[in-house]
Amino acid sequence: MAKKIRKAYNIKWDTDGATYKECGLPRSVVIPDSVSDVEEEISDWLSDTYGFCHNGFATNFAMEM
């Protein structure tokens, strides 16, 4: 059975000039099923999970076999 995979990518973290690597931040992540498809909820989840604000991201919804 195929499973829906949701990713946030091209995340533009607000790091005050530090690199993403220095801060341990990913450029893309799989969004858990417990987070709805609403952009605001994904945004809140990213900030809550990683402890950094961001200035935008893109999403990709695909099916995994």
Secondary structure, 3 states (H helix, E strand, C coil): CCEEEEEEECCCECCCCCCHHHHCCCCCEECCCCCCCCHHHHHHHHHHHHCCCECCCEEEEEEEC
